[in-house]
Amino acid sequence: MNTKIKQSKEIISKLPTESISHKMDGEKRIYSSMFEIYGRVQGVYFRKHTQIKAKQLGLNGWCMNTQEGTVKGIMEGPQDMLSEMRLWLQHKGSPRSIIEKAVFTPFEPIPNHNYHTFSIKR
């Protein structure tokens, strides 16, 4: 019986710790995603409301108007906060905006933030 316990301890100690440490620091990992929002999103304070929401969620990045009438940008932060921002960009936006379509790139893990805050580019 004693040898079975010893063997199981050896097996456990040989398991890779990567999956365990990944779960522990999963909330610390940061991701990046680009977005473009279509509809009535210019002239309705969409960028300002996007900046306010991003700062509330602790996200970094930027957004800007395009010549095509869309708003595009990049957001960086924890995956759960990026998901919440995606929902906000798809369904809420600024009070006077009308969102027709929202396009996002997949979340990409990044080693460090590329931006120190969330800004509006002009």
N, C-alpha and C positions, 0 to 999 in steps of 0.2 A: 504494500500500500504506500509506503513511504517513497518508493522509487517512482510511482505514478505521479505523486505530487511534485517531486523534483523534476520529472520530465516535463510536466505541464508548465512549470515556472520557466524552464529553459526555452520552451516554445514561445511563451509570451514575451520573454526578453529578446527573442530574435525577430519579433514582428516589427515591421517598419514603423517608425514613429512619425513619418511624414503625414499620414492621414490623421493622426491624433493632433499633431501640432497645427495642421491646417485648419482643423475645426476650432482650435483654441484661438488662433489669431485671425480667423476668417472675418471677423468684424473689423479688424485693423486694415485689411487689404483694401486697396483703392482701385477703382476701375474708371474707365473713361468711355464716353459715348457721345457721338455727334448726333445732331438732330436738325430737322428742317420742318417748319410748320407752315401749312398752306391754309388760305382762307382770308378772312378780313382780320389781318394781324398787324397791319401798319396803320398808324394814325389813331390807335386805340390804347396806347400805353402798354402794349404787350411786352415790350422789352423791359420796361420798368417793373412790371408785375412779375416777370420771369426772374429778374434780379432779386427782388424781395423774397420770392418763394425759395430760390436757390440758397440765399443767405440763411433763411429760416431753417433749411435742411442741412446747413453746413457744407454745401457744395461749392466747388470752385469752377471756374471756366469763363465763358463769355457768350454773348449773343449779339446779333446784328441784323439790320434790315438788308435785304438783297434788292437788286434792281428788278428782279422778277416778281416782287411783291410778297415774298415770304420772309420768315425770320429763321435764321439758322444759327447754330452755335455748338459749343462743346461743354459738356459737364463732367466733372470728376468728383469722386467721393465713394463712400461705402455703397455696396450693391443695393441694400435695402432703401437707402435714401435716393439713389438713382431711379429705382423702380417707382418710388412715390412721386418723383419729379416727372417721370414719363407719363404717369396717369394724369397729373396736373396739366401737363402740356397738351395731352390728347383731348381732355374733356373739360377743362376749366378755363385756363388762360386768364386774360384780363376781363373785367366785367363787360366791356363792349365788343370783345372779339367774337368772331364766328370761326371756329376751327373746322375746316373741311377734311384735312388729312394731316397726319403727323408721321414722319419717317425717322427712324432711329437706326444707328449702327449697333451691332451687338456689343455688349459690355466687354471691354478689353482690359485685362489686369495691367496695371502700370506700377513701376517700382516706387515712384515718387510723384507728388503733385507737380504739374507743369505751370500752374497758375496759383497765385496767393489768395485770390478772392474771386468773386463773380462780377465781371464788369460788362458794360455795354460798349460795344465798338460802334463807331460812327463812320 
